[in-house]
């Protein structure tokens, strides 16, 4: 991004940090939204795993009764 801030007007140098903060904040908000969504999907997957394990254990107990 080759900016020559030494030869830029004072207004540009004053505005630049605010624009960097705005861009960084916007990207962080998007990242937080993605992580929140991924966390919800992981919870659903964990619940599915727990249900499947419970069914598997029940099947094993039933099978053990017949042997």
C-alpha positions, 0 to 999 in steps of 0.5 A: 500500500505505498503511502507516503505519509510524510508528504500527505496533508495533516488531514489524511494522516489524522484520518488514516488511523480511524479508517484502519480501526474501522476496517479492523473492527468490521473484519473482527465482527465478521470473524466473530459471526463466523465463529458463533455460527461454527460453534452452534453447528458444533453443538448440534453435531455434539448432540447428534454424537451423544444420541448415536452413542446412547443408541449404540450402548442400548444396542450393545446391552440388548445384544449382551442379553442374548449372549 
